[in-house]
Structures are given as structure tokens and as C-alpha cells.
């Protein structure tokens, strides 16, 4: 995953050299040497990425390089932070603090140079080819989203399943369960969606429910998901018993149709517990499941399982052609010929054909298509659990910056509905996105996301309240997991369950170089001061953890970029939070006891997203207008004094949605115009309110 990140490092080093910050701290010689070494290594990265599949030594070398690159980035972040303090405090070069900092960083820099010298020397053993890696031009317009191609070759199967559900199922005394069985990538979910949306099904059943199961067959989670699907809204945390009662009330007397997609559970007892709750439906209710495992058909199914066959070569070709050529009326006969040879290698698996079609849609040279057709990846040993060769090919033909962005998606559990804007913010936090001229990084991230969608890595797109959500096919997720696990980042970026101090101490001891931590348990019982040990932390998710107070030691997390404190019980934030010069996102939404923000928050010069809707703030912090990088500001409470007035919004290039309250405090038209709202073209939602007469 080091490819695009090295370019980010090179850009930072150039900034340090040109900005003479190296001279300030006495590291100019080291910065220049680092830049030279990374440039040499970057030249062979493309070849190394391809050869790591066959040679474990190269794979290990890439992992060491990835670790070293992040260590250098930590050093540069420390230098940026100290430079900001140096500027704000007007310190002298001979100030004791500056001398101590230079000594400590100088020692780290020396150790780092020795490590990189060894890495650079080791690369000579692999005889890697140097290639010129050009920055990718803008690939697609920011708003581009591809329309899903028409599904071919499954009309017969759709009709058969609909008839089974409507005709045979109504004769059953208990709720019948029909399993669709097939290998990964055959289109089980797509077929289930076709059945779900079939007009005959809509007319026959008076309630339709869809739930993605994946690996976690937990009764409470599934019942909650079914209830949320029926009611169309999220539920808070509830115990199992009231959830069961609520579901039975919703299903009572209803001829419902429930789809349980991607089932892996082989525990008979877990299924029996769920089925007992689902029995209450009216006669004619039906359940459809999709699975890769034949055993599940016998555990869950009451009807004979439906075996899904491979797609015919003709239909596979039509699917590939839709992706690769789009609506082009004239196509190269030679490319058509090569394309049909590639489709043969897909073995009737629709996902393989669709993904390779997406890969080749931007390639028009015969040699590029032949390279895919003749790749050694087709010949790598395969077993039933390995990633499809077609998917590996699609990954290895991605530009380097897209590869690491895609592999990072493995941190989300299978079946997760992912918010695009949230993912882009995480990519930014880990420095995966390359700057392009005057483009904002959010727009670069949007381009990367669209490009991955175009290549069929993302699916099931849903736009709601101005935000885009998507999912990944489970085989695509397997591919991301495979690529992510092969990188050194897999150790330092992960979701951790923490329940008490003992768990926390284990993490501090074994994972002190962690760059990203998320908690899925309530963790208010331990001391947050332990976080000061995580010097490399970039992403910290403490949402809904029931914190009432945040330790001031959070100010020691100088590399932190993304901080989610939403849904906590905190009343205020420590002043030292404002030392986080690299912080890009601060999410405080739904902190219903938070009445104020630190007055020094305007010192967070890198802040791009400040989210605090559903917080009872009584006033804004002063001089918000100094946060010139700010893109998301969910709320602005107008004040009367200078530094709190509406004009603070003037120079902010905001996007998304903003709510402005207490507009009665605006004294005149001139003051209102100071906000320059008419120039904020990237805002899609603006809410304004007055309190009292106006």
C-alpha cells in the first residue's frame, strides 16, 4: 500500500525543503536525502507490486517499506506541529524547548536513515525494473456515477423462483424457506433482488423485508435489522426480549416475504431461535436465503434448494461487453476477439466478467487487452476459498493510488453499508489521496471512489439526505482483505473491541504503533489518558462510548487526523485538543450535554470537517473564519460581538449542509452580505432560523 503514500511523502518533503523548514530545525540535508531515496524506491514500486504475488521476499520488502514510510511521515508531522507552535509562540532557535525537540527528532531521523539505507540496498537483490509513474489525470467528473448494466441470462431462474414462492409456499403449514445455492460471484444476490422486485411478488406479499446476514448470524442483530427494514428507521440499543416482541407485533397477521442474503451460519440452534420468532406471520409468508454452503440448505431450508448454475458464455459476453464498450456503436474487431477469449477464462462467473469489463473500459490498446488475457495470474494455484483470478487481475491493473484506497475498505465488516463521504475522510486521514493542482482532496477522493465503482468494486448505491451509501460484494471484500492483509498497514489499522483497563493495557503493550482504532464496546470504565501512548494514531473513533469527560492527554496525539466523539455525554472539551495541528475531522454530533467548544479551536489550521449538530451549544467559539480549510460546518450560531458574527463565514469554502440560527442578531444588510453565502456553490442545503421578532 506504499505506492501513492510515497508520493504524498515526497510532496511533503518538497514543501519542507522549499519552505526552508529544514533549515529552521537543522534537518535540510536529511530531508533532501530522504527525498532522493524515496524517489529511487518509487521508480521500482510498480514492478515490485506485480512480483510480490510470486516472491515472498519482495512482499516482505514492501511491508518493511510501508512501515518505514509511515515512520517518516510521523517525523514530518511532528516537525509541522512544532513549526506551528514555534510560529504562534514566537520562540527563538535557542529556546530550550526548540533545542530539546531538535535533539529528539535528530536522533529519530538518524535511526530512520539507517533503516531506509538498508531497505534501499535490499531492493538491489530483486533486480526490479524501473518505470516512470506519472500522476493520473482527472479520470471522471466528480459527479459521475455509472448506471448498473441490465442483467442478462437470469429471467428463467427468476420466473421459476417466483412461482415456487407464490404457488408452492402457500400450501405449507410453517413459514417455508427456499435456499438459493451457488459459488461466490454467480449472482445469487442479483437474482434475489430480481425476485424481490418482481411485480408478482409485490402484489402477492403485503410486506417485503431484505437483510444482509454475512458472517455474523447473531439473533439480536438480525431481529433488529429486520425491524429497522420494516420501519425504515434506525433503532437505539434494545435488549433481545423487547426486540422479539416488537418484531412479532410487526409480523403478526402479515403475509411477509423475507430475504436473508449471504448466509454462512451452520449452527442449527441459532437458526431455530430466529425461526421461532418468525413463525407468527400469516399463511403464505415466505423466506428466501442465498448461500454458498450446501449444508445451510439442509439446516435452514424447508423447500428443495435452488442450485444456481454458471452463466452461459453468450450471456457472460453480453455482460462483459456492456462494461467494456458501453454504448459504443463501433468497436475494434481485434478487441472483440481478445475480449471473447478473456470471457472464456471467466468460467461463466458474472462478477468476473463484469469486473474485467470495467477494468478494460478505459483501455483501447490491443497490447493492454492481451496483457490481461495472457497474465500469469490466471495460472496461479486456486482453491475454493481463494480470490478469483479475474478479481486479482482487476486489482493489479489499478493505478497505485486506487489500490491502497480499495484495500483499505477491508476494515469494514462484510455486508456493511458504507457512507462514501466517511470513507473519503478516512482515506484523507491516512494520506492515501494525491493532490491534483487546485482540486480539493475531497474531490480527488470522489474521483477515486467513482473510478472504483466504474470497475465494479462497489455496488448497491443508495443516495439519502445528500449522502451516498454503498456496499461491496463479499468476493470483492475477500479481495480487499487479501490485499490489505499483505500490507504492513493491516497491523496498525483495525477495529478493536475494548471492554476494560486490562484490554486497553494489552493494546498499549502490543499495538503502540497503531494508526487507527475504533471501539465497538462501551469503554468509559478505563482512563482515556492511556491514549497518549499511541503516538502514531491518525484515526480515533470513540463514538457512543458514554464518556462524560475527555482527558487532556488527547492533546498528545499530534498525528491525529480523524476524531469521532459523537454520541457521548461530555459537557466540554479540553483546551489541549486545540494542539492537534493535523486534525482534519472532529465529529461531535449528538453530544447532547456539550454546551461549548474551546475558544482556541480556531488554531486547528488543518480542520476540514467540524460536525456538532444536535449539540446544545449556547455560542460559537470565536474567529471560526480563521479555519480556512473548513469544508463542513454543520451549524453556525450567530453572535453579536466581533469574532462571532455572520461574517465569519465569508472566506470559508463550505460544502454539504449548514444550519444558521439566531439570524435576528444580524444588524443590517451589509452585515448579512459579509457571509458571502451566494458564492458557496458547493452547499446543497441551507437552513436559516430566527428567534423572536425579525
N, C-alpha and C positions, 0 to 999 in steps of 0.2 A: 504493500500500500504506500510505498515511499515515493512513487513517481511524481505526482503533482505536488506533493508536500515539499519535495526538494526545490521545486520552482518557487514556492512560497518563501522558503528559507533564503533562496538566492535573492529574491526581491527585497527581503528584509535586510540582508547583508549589504546590498547595494544602497538601501536607504541609510543604513548606519554609516557607511563609508562616505557617501555624498553629503550626508548631514553632519559629518565630522564628529559624530558621537563617539567614534572610536578614539579620536584624539582626546575627547573630554575625559575618558576613563583610561586612556593609555593602551587600548587594545586594537589600534588601527592595523598593525602588522598581522595580528591573529585573524581579524575579520577578513582581510584580503586573502590570507592563506586558506581560510575556510571556504571562501567563495570559489577559489581556484580548484580546491579538492572536490567540492560538490559538483562543479561543472564537469570535471573529468568523469566522475562516477555517473552523473546523469546521462552522459553520452552512451553508456553501455546498458542502461536500465532496461530498455525495450527488449534487447536480446536476452537479458537475464530473466525477465518476466516469462518469456516463452520457454526457456530451457529449464526453469525450476521444476516443471512437471516431470522431467526425466532425471534430473540430477539433484539429489538431496543436498549436496554441498552448496549448490547455488541457492537453494531455498533457504538454508541456514544463514548464508551470507546476506541475503536480502533481509532476513529478520534482524540480524545484528545492525545492518544499515538503518533500518526503521527505528530501532531503539536509539541509536546514536543521533539520528536526525531530530527526534523529539527532545533529547537531552540538550542539543544545541539550541533548539527553539526555547527551551526553558531559560537558558542563559540569556538569550536575547530579550525575552520577556522581562527578566529581572533588570536588565540594563535599561529597557524602556521605562519601567516603573521608577527606577532610581533617577533617571533623567528627568522625569516629570516632577518628582519631589525636589530635585536639585533646582529646577526652574521655579517652582512655586515658593520654595523657602529661600531662594537666592543664596544658596550655600557657596562657599569658596572651595576651590580644589583641595586645599589643605585642611578642610574641616575634618575632624576625627571620624565622623560618620562616613564621609566620602572615602577616606583612606582605608577604613575597615572594609567597606564594600569592595573597593578595587582589589584589596588583598585576597578576599574570599573568592571573588569571581575569577581573579587571575589564576588562582590555584585550580579551580574547576576547569578553566579554559586549557590549562596545561595538560591536565589529565585527559580532557576531551580530544585534544590534538593528537596525543599519543594513541588513543583508541582509533581515531579516524585514519591515522597513518597506517595502522595495521590493517584496517578494512580496505583502504585503497590499495595496499600492497597485495592483499589476498586476491583481489579481483584479477590480477595478472595470471593467476593459476588457471582461470577458467577460459581464457582466450575468447573473451566476449567481443562481438562486433560493435563498433561504434556507429551510431545512427544519429542523424540530425533530427531532433524533436522540435517541431515548430508548434507554436501555440495555435490552438484550434480557433478558426474564425467562427463568428457567430453562426450557429447551425440552423436555428429556427427562431422565428419571432417569439417574444416572451409569452404571448397568449396562445401559442399553437397547441392544440390538443387533437390527436388523431381519433377519427371515428372508428369504432370496432368494425372489422370486416364481417360480412354476412357468413353465418355458419353453413357449411355445405356437408351433405352426406349423413345427416342425423335425423332427417324427417321421419324415416321409417321407425327408428327407435323411439322417437318422441311419441308417435301415434300409438305404438304398442304399449308403452308405459302408461299413457293417459287412459287407455281402455282398461288396463289392469286395475288402475286406481279407482276408476268410476264404476266399472261393471262387477269385477270380482270382489273388491274390497267391501262393498255394501252388504255382502252376504255373511260377513264374519261377525261373530259374537263379541270378539275383543278387537281393540284397535289394531288393524293389520299393519305390518311393517314390510316394505319392499326394499331390499338392498340392491344398489347398482354396484357391480364389482368390475374393476379394471385396473390395469397398471397406471402408474403416475403419468400424467401428460396426455392421456387418451381423450379427455374431455368429459369426464363424469360430471364435474360441476357445471360445465356449459350445458350439458344435456338436462341436468336437473333444473337449471334456470329456464330452459326452453319449456319444460313441463310446467314449472311454476307459473310461467307467464301465458300458458296456453288458455285460450278463451273458454274451452270446455271445462277446464279445471276451475277457472274463476267463477263460472256460472254454477258449478256443482257444489263447491265448498263455500261456506259463508265466512270463513276465517282462514287466512294463509299466513304461515309463520316460517321464517328462514333463520337458522342458527348455524354458524360455523363452529365446529367442535374441535378439530385438530387434536393435538396430543393430550390436552388437559380435559379428561372426562370427569369433571367434578360436578356432583349433583347440584350443589348450591349455585355454582357459576352458571350452569346450563339453565336451571329454572329461572334465575334472574335474567339471563339473556332472552329467554322465551317471553317472559313478562314484558321486558323492555321492547321487544319486537312487536308485541301486540299493542302496547300503549303508545309506542312511538316516542318515548322519552326515557331518560336515564333515571335509575333508582339510586337512592343512597344505600349505605350498608344496612342490610337486614339479616336477621337470623334465618335459619333454614325453615323452621316451622311456619312462621308468618308468610314466608315466600311460597311455600307449598299451598297454604290456604288461599293466598291471593291468586295463584295460577289456577287452582281448581274452580274458583269463582269465575274467572275469565273464560274457562273452557266449558263450564257446565252447560249442557244442552246444545253445544256448538258442534256442527259438522266441520271440524277443522282439518287443515292439511299442513303438516309439519315436515320441513326438510331439515335433516341433520347432516350437514356437509362435512366430509373428510373425517370420518370416524376411525379411531385407532384402538379404542378400548377393547380389551379381551377379558375383562373382569365381569363375569355373569352377574355377580351381586350388585355392582354399580348400576348395570342396566336395569335389573329387576326393581331397584329402588326408584329409578326415574320413571319406569313404565307404570308403576303403581300410582303415581301422581297423574299420569296422562290418561288413565282409563276412563276418566269422568266424561269424556266427550260423547256427543250424540252418535247414534248408529250411522255408519258411513264415513266417520273420521278416518284419516289415513296418515301414515308416516312413511317418508321416503328417506333412505340413507345412502350416502356414497362412501365407498371404502376401497382400499387396495388389498385388504386381507380377507381371504375366503372364510376364515374361521369366524369372522364377525357376522357373516351371513347366517351361520348356524346359531350364534349366540343371540342375535337381535331379531333376525328375520322370522316372520310367520308365513310369508309367501316365498315361493321359489325365487332364488336370487336371479337378477338380470345380469348376464355376462356381457359386458361391452367389448365389442371387437375392435381391432385396429381399423383406422380409416382407409378406404381404398386409395390406391396410388393416384387415381384420377382426381378424387376429392382433395387429397393431400396437395396435389399440384395446384389446384384452384386456390387453396388457402395460401400457399406459398406465393403464387402469382399475384394475388391481391396485395400482399405485403410488399413484395419486391418491386412490382411495376406500378402499383396504384391504378390510376385511371389513364395511363399512357395508351394511346391507340397504336403507336408504332414502337416495336421493341426489336432489339437485335436478335436475329435468328441464332447466332452463336451463343448469346447469353441464355436464350430459351433452352438450347441444347444442354448447356452446362447446368442450368437450373434443374432440369429434369433428372440429371444424374445425381445432383445433390439431394433431391427429394427422395430418390430410391434409398439413399443412405438413412433417411429419417424413419424408415421402417413402419410407416403408417401412423406415426405419433403426431397428432395435430400441433401440440405445443412446440415440438422440434421444428416442424415446417414453418409455423408462424414466426418463431424466434429468428430462424435463419433468414426468412424473407425480410424481417425488419432489419437484420444486420446488413443485407445486401442492397436495400433500397437506396442507399446513398453511394453505392459503388457502381461504376459503369465501365470499368476497365475489365477486359476478359481475364487478364492475369490475376486480378483481385478475386474473381469468382473461382478461377482454377485453384488458387491458393486455399480457399475454403474446401473445395471438392477433394483436394489431394492432401489435406492436412494429416499429420501423424496422429492427431488426437482421436480420429476415427478408429485407430488400431490399438489404442491403449486398453489394457485388460479391464473388463467390466464385470460387475456382479449386480444382483438385483437391487442393491442399496446404493449403487454408485450414481453420480450425476450423469445425465445423458450427454454423450459426446457433442451433440448439436448445441447444447446449452453451454458447455465448456468453450466451444468454438466461438460462440457469440460473445462470451465474456472476454476471451483473449484477443478479440478484434476490436474491443472498445478502446478509445483513447485512454491514456493513463489516468487522467483526472476523473473520468467516468468510472473506471474500475474501482477505485477506492471509495467513491461515493456509493456505488452499488453494494460493494462488500460490507460496508458499514451497516446496511439495512438488516444484517443478521442479528443485530442487537435487539430487534423487536421480535416477540414471540410469533410463531406461526399463526396465521389467521387474523392477526391484528389489523384493525382499520387505522391506518397511519395518516396523520394530518401532514399535508405537503409542506406547509409553512413551518411547522415544527421541525420536520426533518431538515429543511434547508438551514434553519437556525443552528441545528446540531452540526451539520456539515461545516458551517462557518466557524463554529466554536473549535472544531478540530483542524482548522486551516486546510480543508480539502478543496476549497474553491480558489481558482486562479483569477486575479483581477484582469479585466479586459478594458483598457482605455478608460473612458469615463463611465462605464457601466457600473451600477451599484452591484455589490456582491449578491444581494437578494435576487436581482435579475439574472446574474450568472447562474445562481442555483436553480432558478426557474428553467433556464435553458438546459441545464444538465438533467433536471427531472423530466422535461419534455423529451429529451433525447433517449433516456432510458425507457420512457413509456412507448416511444416510437418503436423501439426494439423489443417490445412485448415483455419487458422485465416487470412492469406494473400493470395492474388490471382493476376492474370493478371500480371505476372512477365515480365519485359522488361529490357534487358541489352543494354545500349547505351553508347559509348565512355568510356568504362571501369567502368561505374556506373550502379547499379541495381535500378530499379524503380518498384513499386508495388501498388496495391490498396487493399481496404477492402470491402467485401460485405456489403451492407447497414445494414443488420441484425447483422453482426459481429460488425459493427460500433456502432449500438444501444447497443450491449452487452458491448463494451468498455466504452461507455458513461455512462451506468448504473453503472458499477463498479467504474469508475472514479468519478462520482458524489457522490458516497457513501463515498469517502475518503476526508480527510481534504485538500488534495493537490488540489482539484478542485477549491478552492477559490484562491490559490496562484499561480496556473499555468493556464494561459489563454491568449487568443488573445484579444487585446483591440483596439478599434478604438479611436484615439486621433486626434482632429482637431485644438484645440486651448488651450490657457492657462487655461481657465475655466474647460475644460475636464481634463486637467492634474492635477489641484488642487483637483478635485473630487477624482481622483485616489490616490493622495498622502494622502488625508484625510481618505479614506475608505479602501485602499489596501496597506498600508505602509509595510506590511509583504510579499508583492508579491515576488515570486521567479522567475517568467518567464513572460516577456512582449514582445509582438510582435505588430507592428503597421502596419495597412493596409491603412493608410491615410498619405498624406504628412504632416509632423509635424514640419517643420522648423521655424514656427512662434513663438514657445514658447522657454523659456530659458532652455537649457539642464541641467543647474545647479540644477534643481529640482530633478534630478536623485539621488543626494547624500542622499535623504531621504529614498531611497529603500535599506536599509542596508542588506537585505536578498537576493537581486537579484542574480540569478545564470545564467539566460539566458536573453539576451537583443538583440532584433532584430530591428535595425534602418535602414535596407536596403532601398535604393531608397527614402529616406526622404528629399533629397535636402539640407542636411546640408552643409554649407561652412566652418564651424568652430566647433570643438568639445570642450566643456567646460572641463577645467582641473579637475572639480569635479568628473569626471568619475573615477579618481584615488581613490575615497572614496568607490567604490563598491568592497570591499575587497573579497566578496564571489563570484564574477562573474567568471563563467567558460566558457560561450559561448557568443561571442560578434560579431554580424554581422553588419558591416558598409558598405557593398557593395553597389555600385551604387550611392554614394554620391559625392558632389562637394568639399570635403575637400582637402586642399593643404598640410596639415601636421597634425601630431598627438601630443597631449600634452605630455610632459615628464612624467607627473604623471600617465599616462597609465601604465608605467613600474612598478608601485607599485602593480599591480594585480597579486600577487603571486600564486593565484589559477586558473588563466586563462588558459584554455586548447585550445580554438579555437579563432582565430582572423581572420575574413573574410573581406578582403579589396578589393576583385576583382571588376574590373570595376569602380574604383575610378579614373577617368581619369584626375584629377588635382593633384593627390598625387605624389609628386616628391621625397619624402624622408620619411624614418621611423626614430623613435627616436634612438639615438645612444645607449641608455641604454636598448634596447629591449632584450639583452642577459640576463637580470636579471629576465625575466619571466620564472622561472625554471620549471613550470608545463606545458608550452606551447607544444601542440602536433600537432596543425594544424595552419600553417601560410600561408594564401592564398592571393596573391596580383597580380594575372595575370591581364593583361590589365590595368596596372598602369604604368605611365611613370617615373619609378624610375631612377635616374641617378647613384645611387650607393647603395650597400647593407649596412645595419648597421654593425658595426664591431663585430667580435667574435660570429658569428651565431653558430659556433661549440660548444659553451657553452650550447646551448639549447639541451641537450642530450635526452630529452623526445620527441623531434620533430619527427613526423611521416610523415606529409605532408608539403612539401615546394614546392610551385608551380613554383618558379622561383629563379634562382641564377645568379646574375650579377658579373662576375669575376673581382676582383680588383688587383692592383699590389702591394699594401702595405701589410704588415703583419696584419692579422686580417680580411682581405678582400679577401684573395687568395682562390683558389680552394680547398686547403687542409682543409678549414673549414668544408667541408662535410664529412671528414674522419670518425668521430665517430657517425654520425647520421644514425639511422636505418630507412631510408626513405622508403615509400611505395607509390603506386599510380603513378603519373606522375610528372616529373620535366623538366623544360626547362633551359638550361645553356647557357648563352650568353657571348660574348666578350672573347672567348677562345684564341684569339690572344694574350691575356695578360699573358698566361701561358708561362713561360720562357723556360722550358725544360721537358723532360720525367719524371724526378724524381718528379717535382712539380705536374705533372698530376697524377702520381700514388698515391700521397698523398690523393687524394679524395676517393680512395678505392671504386670506383664505381662498380667494378666487384663483390664485396661482398654484394651488395644491391639487394638481391634476390627478395624482395617484390616490386620493381619498375616494373610496367608493361609498362611504356612509358618514353623514354628518348630522349629529343630534344636538339641538340647542334648546336651552330652557332658561326661563326667568323665574325668580322667586319674588312674589309680590307684584305691585303695580309697575307697569313699564310703558 
